[in-house]
Amino acid sequence: MCDLEKFEKKIKVKFKNKDLLRQSLVHRSYLNEHKDFELDHNERLEFLGDAVLELVTTEFLYNKFSNPEGELTNFRAALVNRKMLARISEELGLEEYLLMSKGESKDTGRARQYIIANALEAVIGAIYIDQGYKKSAKFISENFLVKMDNVLSDKLYQDPKSKFQEVAQEIVSVTPVYKVIKEWGPDHDKHFLIGVFLAEEKVAEGEGISKQAAQRNAAENGLEIKGWE
């Protein structure tokens, strides 16, 4: 594994427990090829980091803007969605330190983007455990909340479902339909895979911890696939 001191300098966090940072960068697939690896994969840290990121972002938006709930929700989605996570991960050089299987390493598509985005959430979870709320909020502020001006100027907050429906009706005269393809996990940690369809054509899929989040991701992927962005 690469020297994590460089990565610590990049994220401006010096960990007390280095194993927390190491674990945040371990994808499940890596353990399939390295059975004797001493740490677990990063999914539990990702689960925690996702919640911390959402709370810090929500608190920031609540204090900064007086907009109604629906608009604040769209602002938040633009700040913490998969694309933004992947973009910030690239800025931090996170992928260089990520441990995954040889097969996953060769993938350059959306699956890789999900892995990288999830790893950044895991890093946030690791910072939270190692350094507490204040330090994790500082990290989120310096890397995510600074993007707010860009979100507003480029109108990245537009709801992808609304945009996909509007463009689909305009171009192909079809209203999108969302269908659950798969759901898994216990009630307190459900995951959904949802497809967005134009008539019989399945345009894209999206994954999320709620049906709404999965639909949003499916619409976002659909806009990208169709070139309607």
C-alpha positions in Angstrom: 0.0 0.0 0.0 1.1 3.5 -0.8 2.5 5.8 1.9 -0.5 7.3 3.6 1.4 10.3 5.0 1.1 12.0 1.6 -2.6 11.4 1.7 -2.9 12.7 5.2 -1.2 15.9 4.1 -3.6 16.2 1.1 -6.7 15.8 3.3 -5.1 17.9 6.1 -5.8 15.3 8.8 -3.2 13.4 10.8 -4.7 10.3 12.1 -4.1 9.0 15.6 -5.2 5.5 14.5 -3.7 4.9 11.0 -5.6 1.7 10.6 -8.9 3.6 10.5 -7.6 5.5 7.5 -6.3 2.3 5.9 -9.6 0.6 6.4 -11.5 3.4 4.8 -9.6 2.7 1.6 -10.2 -1.0 1.4 -12.9 -2.1 -1.0 -14.7 -5.4 -0.4 -13.2 -6.9 -3.6 -9.7 -6.6 -2.3 -10.4 -9.0 0.5 -11.5 -11.7 -1.9 -7.9 -11.7 -3.3 -6.1 -11.1 0.0 -7.8 -13.4 2.5 -5.1 -12.8 5.2 -5.4 -9.0 5.1 -5.7 -7.8 8.7 -8.4 -5.2 8.3 -12.1 -5.3 7.2 -13.5 -3.5 4.1 -14.8 0.0 4.3 -18.5 -0.4 4.1 -19.3 0.3 7.8 -17.2 3.4 7.7 -18.9 4.5 4.5 -22.3 4.1 6.2 -21.2 6.4 9.0 -19.4 8.9 6.7 -22.5 9.2 4.6 -24.5 10.3 7.7 -21.9 12.7 8.9 -21.6 14.3 5.4 -25.4 14.7 5.2 -25.6 16.2 8.7 -22.8 18.7 8.2 -24.1 19.7 4.8 -27.7 20.1 6.1 -26.6 22.2 9.0 -24.6 24.5 6.6 -27.5 24.9 4.2 -30.0 25.5 7.1 -27.9 28.3 8.5 -26.9 29.9 5.2 -30.2 29.9 3.2 -33.8 30.6 4.0 -35.1 28.6 1.1 -38.0 26.1 1.5 -37.2 22.4 2.3 -37.5 21.1 -1.2 -34.9 23.6 -2.6 -32.5 22.9 0.3 -32.9 19.2 -0.4 -31.9 19.8 -4.0 -28.9 22.0 -2.9 -27.7 19.2 -0.6 -28.1 16.5 -3.3 -25.9 18.6 -5.6 -23.2 18.9 -3.0 -23.1 15.3 -2.0 -24.1 13.2 -5.0 -22.0 10.6 -6.6 -20.5 12.9 -9.3 -19.4 15.5 -6.7 -17.9 12.8 -4.4 -16.0 11.3 -7.4 -14.8 14.8 -8.4 -13.6 15.7 -4.9 -11.9 12.2 -4.6 -10.0 13.0 -7.8 -8.9 16.4 -6.5 -7.6 14.6 -3.4 -5.9 11.9 -5.3 -7.8 9.3 -3.3 -7.8 6.6 -6.0 -4.0 6.2 -5.8 -4.5 4.8 -2.2 -7.5 2.7 -2.8 -7.2 -1.1 -2.4 -9.5 -3.2 -4.7 -9.3 -6.3 -6.7 -7.5 -6.5 -10.1 -10.8 -6.8 -11.8 -12.2 -3.6 -10.2 -9.0 -1.8 -10.8 -9.4 -2.3 -14.6 -13.0 -1.0 -14.6 -13.1 2.7 -15.6 -16.9 3.1 -15.8 -19.7 4.0 -13.3 -18.9 1.1 -11.1 -15.4 2.5 -10.4 -17.0 6.0 -9.8 -19.3 4.4 -7.1 -16.3 2.7 -5.4 -14.3 5.9 -5.3 -17.3 8.0 -4.1 -18.1 5.4 -1.4 -14.4 5.4 -0.3 -14.5 9.2 0.3 -17.6 8.7 2.5 -15.6 6.0 4.3 -12.7 8.5 4.8 -15.2 10.9 6.3 -16.4 8.2 8.7 -12.8 7.4 9.7 -12.1 11.1 10.4 -15.2 11.3 12.5 -14.2 8.3 14.7 -10.5 9.4 14.9 -10.9 13.2 15.3 -14.6 13.9 16.1 -17.3 16.0 14.7 -15.5 19.3 14.5 -12.6 18.0 12.4 -14.8 16.1 10.1 -17.0 19.2 9.6 -13.8 21.2 8.8 -12.8 18.6 6.2 -16.3 18.7 4.7 -16.4 22.5 4.7 -13.0 22.7 2.9 -13.8 20.1 0.3 -17.6 20.1 -0.2 -19.2 23.3 1.1 -16.8 25.4 -0.9 -18.5 24.1 -4.0 -21.8 25.8 -3.2 -21.1 28.9 -5.4 -20.4 26.5 -8.3 -23.6 24.6 -7.5 -25.6 27.9 -7.7 -23.9 29.4 -10.7 -24.1 26.2 -12.8 -27.6 25.3 -11.5 -26.4 21.9 -10.4 -29.2 21.8 -7.9 -31.8 21.1 -10.5 -33.6 17.9 -9.6 -32.5 15.2 -12.1 -35.9 13.4 -12.0 -37.7 16.6 -13.1 -35.0 17.4 -15.7 -35.1 13.9 -17.1 -38.9 13.9 -17.3 -39.0 17.4 -18.9 -36.4 16.5 -21.6 -37.9 13.0 -22.3 -41.3 14.5 -22.9 -39.9 17.1 -25.1 -37.6 14.9 -27.2 -39.4 11.5 -27.3 -42.8 12.4 -26.0 -42.6 9.7 -23.3 -43.0 10.1 -19.5 -40.3 8.1 -17.6 -41.3 5.3 -15.3 -39.3 4.0 -12.3 -39.3 0.3 -11.3 -37.5 -1.4 -8.4 -35.2 -4.0 -9.9 -33.7 -5.2 -6.6 -33.7 -4.4 -2.9 -31.6 -5.9 -0.1 -30.5 -5.4 3.5 -32.3 -5.2 6.9 -35.1 -2.7 7.5 -32.7 -0.2 9.2 -30.2 -0.4 6.3 -32.2 -1.0 3.1 -30.6 -0.6 -0.4 -32.5 -0.2 -3.6 -31.6 -0.7 -7.3 -34.1 1.1 -9.5 -34.4 1.3 -13.3 -35.7 4.3 -15.2 -37.7 3.3 -18.3 -38.9 5.1 -21.4 -41.7 2.9 -22.6 -40.0 -0.6 -22.9 -36.5 0.8 -22.9 -34.5 0.6 -19.7 -32.4 3.7 -20.0 -30.4 3.5 -16.7 -30.2 2.1 -13.2 -29.6 3.9 -9.9 -28.7 2.7 -6.4 -29.6 4.3 -3.1 -30.5 3.8 0.6 -34.1 4.9 -0.2 -36.3 4.5 -3.3 -36.2 8.3 -3.8 -32.4 8.4 -3.7 -32.2 5.4 -6.1 -34.6 7.1 -8.5 -32.6 10.3 -8.4 -29.4 8.4 -9.2 -31.2 6.5 -12.1 -32.4 9.8 -13.5 -28.9 11.3 -13.2 -27.4 8.3 -15.0 -30.2 8.5 -17.6 -29.3 12.1 -18.4 -25.7 11.1 -18.8 -26.4 8.1 -21.0 -28.8 10.0 -23.3 -26.5 13.0 -23.5 -29.3 15.2 -22.1 -27.2 16.9 -19.4 
